[in-house]
Amino acid sequence: MPPVCGRPPWWGLGLLWAAALALAFTGLRHAPLRDWDEAIVARVALELSRHPWAERLLPTYAGQPYLNKPPGLHWLIAALIQLWQSHQGEAPLALPPAWVVRLAPALASTLLIPLLGLVQWQLRPGRAGAALATSLITVTLLPLARHAHLAMLDGTQLSALALLWLGLLLAGEDRPKRCLLGGLLAGCATTAVLLLKAPLALPALVGALLLRRLDGRLGSGAWGWLLAGCALGLFPGLAWHLWHGQQRGDAALVMWGAQGFARVAGSVEGHGVGPLTPLIQVLIGGWPWLPLWPFGIVLAWRQRRLPWGLWSLGLTVLMSALVLPLRTQLPWYSLLLWPPFALVCGPVLASLAEGTAEPSARRWIPRLWLVLGVLLLITATASFIPGRPKILATVAPLAVPAGLGLGAGGWFLRRARRGRSILAVALLTLGWCLSLGLLFASPLWNWELNQTKWVRPVIALLAADRRGGERDGALPQFLDGEDPSRPSLIWYSDNRLLSLPEDRTPPLPRELLVISRAPASAARVREEQAMAAKHPDLHCRIDQAGADGWNRWLCHRRKGTP
């Protein structure tokens, strides 16, 4: 393997990582934790933080064994929860806010930006522009930027995959120590994937090793050191799974079967639309860089015998093979497609900025960006028209910076001079990042939040209960008319919310809190009458008023009731 020319553009990668961190930290506290995934991750992490050290290797959820996912990211969140709780003084067991839960996933997800730039640097030695362009694209892709805000496993998983590829690419011919260290890095990254989403780990490692073999730059002696390093790095992840199986028996196979390979063969929970979902996600989420992708694929095909072409095409095929065949499809499964997308598009963007792109790319891409920018500005202007849809008035201001950036970028790129081209890419990126910042500063970024209208008011009342003092916090809480087992309700009630039974067997406590929705009424007297008619054995008064007819009631059992 020839030596890499010069040093990686550390300053540029560092600045782009700082920009990604700024975006990721914007709005972390604005939205409650989302059903189902965020609230489940948060609850598992909270329970791990409360376990004695000897029991922290086995995750639980609502007091029961948690078998869906390994606890790799949950351990990091649990450590931050403990750190936050240690500074709470008189309330060391207080429920942490959303930003504490989301902080570790945000930090881990943004590591993808410098790591993917370094992968590009290894594939195109000495091409700092391509490495920086790859990281820039990764910063500004909406699906990646948004997922960095969520307490979910997928963003961290992408960083682990990029570290796996980087480790394999760092292995050099006739340098045994470097091969061993590169293999160790790749093995540790695979261990991280084993502790995040186990079924993905071994196919990802085998596929990447195959690409390393096909690029033909390592001899048999170097391969021995590389594989030895991989084995060493894999040991912790495999050891945890073997120990987990020994502790929990056949139940430990759930994260490999029902939560893993079963999603290839069948539809889980009605999410069975095949490859259409990831394709739609790419077509929607790839802007403004989607027009670069066809040119990048053509360029990679022409250079398929060179490392960059082979790895770009190979990773695109590998990640597509891991995503598209799934019979169960959820929007975040398509995140695996974005790292190869950035690797393919990075050199094309760099060539546009340097004024060396192909004539067809220089002709069509600036025009498309200019048209898209004008359309976004027209949409923003339409928000001032009387009678416009409410959603348009809400979203349109977010489109103004992006529209200005795209318009200015497309305009300046029509001239191929280097200085003007770099300015064009800078303006486009700045406008797009400002729009992303405005989006994350608003509550709009978490658009699937809780997915059921009644959940938000109940969460607000649970939060009010935590502020209500020791008396309210000590009273048993019951939910009337809905299922309290939703993950977000388990999280915000700290697993203290019960279903109000109809038959009163066993009997209710003498004093209790009931969260219930009374029939729509403007008069509190009529609401209390409705509550009395619904539960004649309880004497209740509104303790905390909520939204959409939901209230928290302080109730006492009437004398003489069992």
TIVEXPA-134251 format. One record per residue (C-alpha): residue in one letter; x, y, z. Coordinates in pm, whole numbers, padded with zeros to 5 digits, always signed. Last residue first. Example, Ala and Ser with C-alpha at 12.3 -4.5 7.8 and 13.67 -1.06 7.14 Angstrom:
REM residues 2
S+01367-00106+00714/A+01230-00450+00780/
//
This chain:
REM residues 562
P-06459-00173+04992/T-06669+00142+04978/G-06816+00252+05311/K-06655+00592+05316/R-06581+00721+04969/R-06238+00638+04832/H-06036+00954+04792/C-05926+01116+04465/L-05683+01387+04354/W-05753+01426+03985/R-05509+01497+03703/N-05684+01638+03401/W-05715+01557+03030/G-05979+01748+02833/D-05748+01831+02542/A-05486+01990+02768/G-05426+01952+03140/A-05562+02085+03469/Q-05389+01969+03788/D-05557+01868+04115/I-05911+01845+03983/R-06131+01707+04259/C-06234+01351+04323/H-06462+01149+04553/L-06442+00791+04434/D-06694+00506+04454/P-06916+00676+04198/H-06646+00652+03928/K-06797+00754+03592/A-07081+00954+03743/A-06843+01131+03979/M-06605+01210+03692/A-06891+01352+03485/Q-07002+01564+03779/E-06647+01690+03822/E-06634+01786+03454/R-06972+01958+03484/V-06845+02165+03778/R-06527+02251+03588/A-06734+02420+03320/A-06607+02444+02963/S-06689+02083+02884/A-06548+01810+02664/P-06615+01474+02829/A-06359+01395+03102/R-06015+01255+03025/S-05849+01088+03320/I-05526+01094+03515/V-05613+00957+03859/L-05412+01028+04173/L-05479+00819+04482/E-05595+00823+04841/R-05761+00533+05022/P-05592+00275+04803/L-05802+00092+04545/P-05949-00246+04623/P-05802-00556+04456/T-06025-00591+04263/R-06185-00257+04181/D-06385-00415+03893/E-06300-00140+03644/P-05928-00121+03713/L-05738+00209+03676/S-05423+00112+03484/L-05108+00192+03674/L-04841+00463+03638/R-04537+00413+03864/N-04281+00308+03599/D-04082+00631+03639/S-04401+00816+03541/Y-04219+00988+03254/W-04041+00672+03140/I-04330+00425+03169/L-04550+00681+02995/S-04300+00714+02708/P-04276+00336+02678/R-04653+00286+02644/S-04764+00052+02923/P-05021+00293+03071/D-05298+00171+02835/E-05585+00419+02814/G-05922+00478+02979/D-05812+00590+03324/L-05446+00614+03414/F-05362+00556+03780/Q-05099+00710+04005/P-05013+00587+04355/L-04933+00875+04592/A-04571+00932+04696/G-04495+01185+04419/D-04802+01387+04514/R-04695+01416+04876/E-04327+01467+04798/G-04375+01775+04586/G-04581+01868+04283/R-04296+01910+04039/R-04286+01540+03957/D-04664+01541+03923/A-04644+01828+03673/A-04419+01609+03457/L-04682+01335+03474/L-04945+01590+03371/A-04736+01696+03070/I-04685+01331+02972/V-05063+01278+02985/P-05121+01580+02762/R-04865+01451+02506/V-04994+01092+02497/W-05352+01171+02397/K-05261+01271+02043/T-05095+00943+01949/Q-04773+00948+01744/N-04557+01013+02053/L-04340+01254+01853/E-04344+01153+01486/W-04240+01507+01383/N-03938+01538+01609/W-03775+01820+01409/L-04080+02046+01439/P-04019+02147+01802/S-03812+02447+01684/A-03438+02505+01737/F-03376+02192+01532/L-03548+02340+01228/L-03376+02676+01267/G-03037+02502+01282/L-03119+02295+00975/S-03212+02613+00788/L-02886+02774+00896/C-02694+02465+00781/W-02852+02482+00435/G-02767+02849+00395/L-02408+02795+00506/T-02362+02496+00278/L-02490+02680-00029/L-02279+02984+00053/A-01962+02774+00098/V-02026+02576-00222/A-02065+02900-00419/L-01759+03062-00258/I-01549+02760-00358/S-01680+02792-00714/R-01605+03166-00734/G-01247+03112-00626/R-01198+02822-00867/R-01348+02978-01181/A-01621+02759-01331/R-01890+03023-01370/R-02238+02873-01334/L-02128+02788-00983/F-02194+03146-00872/W-02566+03127-00954/G-02618+02775-00817/G-02458+02867-00487/A-02652+03193-00458/G-02985+03019-00525/L-02905+02722-00304/G-02795+02944-00018/L-03090+03180-00051/G-03335+02890-00062/A-03171+02718+00234/P-03178+03040+00435/V-03548+03099+00348/A-03678+02742+00393/L-03715+02756+00771/P-03942+03058+00738/A-04180+02846+00523/V-04242+02568+00776/T-04494+02732+01008/A-04677+02946+00753/L-04699+02647+00521/I-04834+02424+00800/K-05115+02673+00861/P-05236+02652+00503/R-05256+02991+00326/G-05576+03194+00376/P-05404+03528+00332/I-05078+03501+00132/F-04772+03555+00353/S-04667+03187+00336/A-04646+03222-00042/T-04319+03413+00000/A-04158+03110+00167/T-04275+02886-00115/I-04135+03129-00373/L-03804+03125-00183/L-03796+02745-00187/L-03875+02739-00560/V-03596+02989-00632/G-03347+02775-00441/L-03454+02461-00629/V-03412+02638-00963/L-03063+02759-00868/W-02964+02416-00739/L-03080+02253-01065/R-02896+02508-01275/P-02577+02459-01074/I-02603+02077-01118/W-02671+02081-01492/R-02380+02263-01658/R-02089+02195-01426/A-02194+01828-01404/S-02219+01798-01784/P-01882+01972-01829/E-01708+01730-01590/A-01587+01884-01266/T-01252+02063-01242/G-01365+02400-01101/E-01218+02327-00758/A-01555+02358-00581/L-01723+02142-00847/S-01440+01886-00823/A-01482+01872-00445/L-01857+01816-00484/V-01790+01527-00724/P-01524+01382-00492/G-01767+01379-00196/C-02068+01228-00378/V-01961+00862-00369/L-01826+00869-00012/A-02134+01062+00104/F-02371+00805-00050/P-02164+00520+00095/P-02219+00677+00442/W-02591+00744+00371/L-02721+00395+00286/L-02703+00261+00641/L-02947+00534+00745/S-03214+00348+00544/Y-03303+00141+00852/W-03413+00467+01016/P-03740+00482+00822/L-03861+00136+00932/Q-03881-00157+00694/T-03967-00519+00777/R-03932-00741+00469/L-03564-00656+00462/P-03409-00716+00118/L-03325-00343+00070/V-03121-00283+00385/L-02824-00521+00417/A-02783-00566+00041/S-02799-00189-00003/M-02521-00153+00255/L-02303-00402+00069/V-02378-00267-00280/T-02299+00093-00181/L-01998-00029+00018/G-01864-00209-00290/L-01925+00081-00529/S-01744+00328-00305/W-01480+00072-00204/L-01392-00030-00561/G-01397+00325-00698/W-01184+00461-00416/P-00933+00175-00420/L-00873+00186-00798/R-01002-00086-01030/R-01352+00062-01020/Q-01226+00401-01136/R-01467+00433-01430/W-01740+00281-01215/A-01664+00529-00935/L-01694+00820-01179/V-02032+00696-01305/I-02151+00648-00946/G-02032+00997-00852/F-02210+01158-01149/P-02532+00979-01052/W-02488+01090-00685/L-02423+01460-00732/P-02789+01543-00803/L-02877+01405-00454/W-02659+01660-00274/P-02923+01917-00180/W-03101+01700-00088/G-03060+01331-00005/G-03347+01305+00244/I-03647+01277+00013/L-03506+01050-00258/V-03309+00848+00001/Q-03611+00802+00228/I-03825+00702-00071/L-03573+00432-00162/P-03557+00315+00201/T-03940+00281+00216/L-03993+00116-00123/P-03756-00173-00048/G-04024-00389+00117/V-04350-00248+00253/G-04376-00470+00561/H-04395-00250+00870/G-04711-00417+01006/E-04572-00502+01349/V-04292-00717+01204/S-04307-00824+00839/G-04119-01140+00751/A-03797-01302+00630/V-03542-01024+00671/R-03700-00890+00988/A-03681-01239+01141/F-03302-01216+01114/G-03278-00953+01384/Q-03525-00862+01659/A-03714-01193+01645/G-03395-01389+01584/W-03064-01235+01691/M-03196-01011+01969/V-03436-01289+02071/L-03152-01544+02099/A-03087-01443+02461/A-03422-01599+02555/D-03275-01941+02478/G-03060-01924+02789/R-03055-01608+02995/Q-02726-01627+03182/Q-02531-01854+02945/G-02662-01668+02645/H-02559-01335+02798/W-02214-01482+02866/L-02179-01586+02502/H-02306-01246+02387/W-02067-01061+02620/A-01770-01274+02509/L-01846-01211+02141/G-01836-00835+02199/P-01522-00845+02414/F-01333-01081+02174/L-01392-00897+01849/G-01094-00665+01896/L-00855-00954+01948/A-00993-01140+01647/C-00965-00830+01428/G-00601-00782+01534/A-00519-01142+01442/L-00698-01092+01109/L-00478-00793+01026/W-00156-00964+01135/G-00229-01267+00918/W-00337-01050+00629/A-00003-00870+00630/G+00176-01199+00576/S-00055-01296+00291/G+00004-00969+00106/L-00215-00661+00123/R-00294-00415-00159/G-00522-00631-00372/D-00833-00409-00360/L-01034-00732-00362/R-00909-00845-00022/R-00999-00518+00144/L-01343-00538-00019/L-01385-00890+00120/L-01280-00770+00464/A-01550-00500+00446/G-01816-00758+00357/V-01704-00992+00635/L-01712-00711+00892/A-02055-00581+00788/P-02203-00933+00771/L-02057-01004+01121/A-02192-00692+01290/L-02544-00646+01150/P-02708-00921+01358/A-02580-00763+01684/K-02738-00420+01676/L-02561-00208+01940/L-02324-00432+02138/L-02225-00633+01831/V-02178-00300+01648/A-01932-00187+01918/T-01756-00524+01894/T-01724-00462+01520/A-01555-00129+01598/C-01319-00311+01836/G-01235-00558+01559/A-01169-00281+01307/L-00939-00101+01553/L-00759-00426+01635/G-00720-00497+01262/G-00568-00155+01206/L-00340-00203+01507/L-00221-00542+01380/C-00174-00413+01026/R+00017-00110+01157/K+00243-00334+01364/P+00302-00567+01071/R+00410-00289+00829/D+00514-00464+00509/E+00183-00366+00339/G-00037-00124+00530/A-00348-00164+00749/L-00512+00177+00781/L-00788+00076+00538/L-00912-00199+00769/G-00931+00037+01067/L-01103+00307+00862/W-01373+00067+00748/L-01447-00044+01106/L-01441+00316+01232/A-01700+00405+00966/L-01914+00112+01085/A-01889+00227+01448/S-01994+00579+01350/L-02293+00435+01164/Q-02395+00232+01472/T-02387+00544+01687/G-02646+00699+01455/D-02861+00384+01461/L-02887+00320+01833/M-03157+00567+01936/A-03171+00856+02181/L-03258+01099+01903/H-03088+01426+01812/A-02819+01261+01596/H-03108+01118+01396/R-03193+01466+01274/A-02846+01542+01141/L-02826+01203+00969/P-03170+01228+00805/L-03110+01597+00715/L-02780+01546+00532/T-02574+01857+00610/V-02295+01717+00827/T-02241+01412+00604/I-02209+01629+00295/L-01944+01840+00469/S-01757+01527+00578/T-01738+01400+00220/A-01643+01747+00092/L-01359+01765+00345/A-01217+01429+00235/A-01257+01513-00135/G-01087+01851-00091/A-00799+01699+00105/R-00705+01475-00187/G-00360+01355-00071/P-00458+00991-00062/R-00798+00912-00218/L-00915+00596-00040/Q-00737+00676+00286/W-00861+01036+00277/Q-01215+00914+00208/V-01199+00699+00522/L-01064+01002+00711/G-01361+01212+00600/L-01592+00930+00709/L-01434+00933+01054/P-01448+01313+01089/I-01827+01327+01025/L-01926+00988+01173/L-01815+01108+01516/T-02139+01310+01514/S-02340+01001+01607/A-02136+00929+01922/L-02182+01281+02061/A-02554+01287+01985/P-02606+00933+02121/A-02432+01037+02447/L-02631+01361+02487/R-02980+01227+02419/V-03050+01096+02770/V-02914+01410+02935/W-03107+01627+02690/A-03436+01458+02777/P-03427+01556+03142/P-03310+01313+03413/L-03564+01154+03652/A-03459+01245+04004/L-03277+00976+04202/P-03019+01212+04358/A-03285+01465+04460/E-03133+01653+04755/G-02814+01743+04572/Q-02869+01694+04200/H-02502+01686+04098/S-02462+01307+04132/Q-02780+01267+03927/W-02611+01417+03620/L-02309+01186+03648/Q-02537+00888+03706/I-02743+00976+03401/L-02423+01021+03199/A-02304+00671+03297/A-02647+00525+03215/I-02634+00687+02870/L-02299+00520+02800/W-02423+00184+02927/H-02740+00212+02716/L-02523+00259+02405/G-02376-00090+02444/P-02678-00259+02607/P-02753-00532+02353/K-03096-00506+02188/N-03439-00668+02217/L-03392-00892+02523/Y-03462-00666+02820/P-03517-00883+03128/Q-03805-00744+03337/G-03800-00458+03590/A-03967-00208+03358/Y-03688-00286+03110/T-03378-00478+03217/P-03021-00493+03088/L-02773-00760+03209/L-02413-00634+03231/R-02508-00389+03502/E-02575-00656+03766/A-02234-00663+03938/W-02220-00284+03948/P-02540-00258+04148/H-02834-00156+03930/R-02970+00200+03935/S-02776+00321+03631/L-02886+00008+03443/E-03248+00096+03525/L-03203+00444+03379/A-03034+00307+03065/V-03322+00063+03003/R-03572+00344+03055/A-03394+00583+02818/V-03360+00325+02541/I-03731+00239+02575/A-03834+00606+02574/E-03626+00678+02266/D-03754+00378+02072/W-04129+00389+02115/D-04232+00651+02149/R-04044+00979+02159/L-03874+01149+02448/P-04022+01492+02508/A-03921+01770+02268/H-03721+02088+02333/R-03425+01955+02532/L-03207+01842+02242/G-03299+02152+02042/T-02952+02248+01919/F-02692+02004+02054/A-02674+01810+01727/L-02643+02123+01512/A-02357+02261+01722/L-02194+01917+01732/A-02211+01892+01351/A-02052+02237+01318/A-01774+02130+01558/W-01721+01817+01347/L-01692+02036+01038/L-01435+02251+01216/G-01235+01946+01323/L-01240+01798+00973/G-01105+02126+00835/W-00835+02151+01099/W-00733+01786+01059/P-00690+01800+00682/P-00517+01460+00670/R-00138+01477+00655/G+00085+01452+00352/C+00063+01186+00082/V-00062+00851+00212/P+00205+00586+00175/P+00158+00332-00102/M+00000+00000+00000/
//
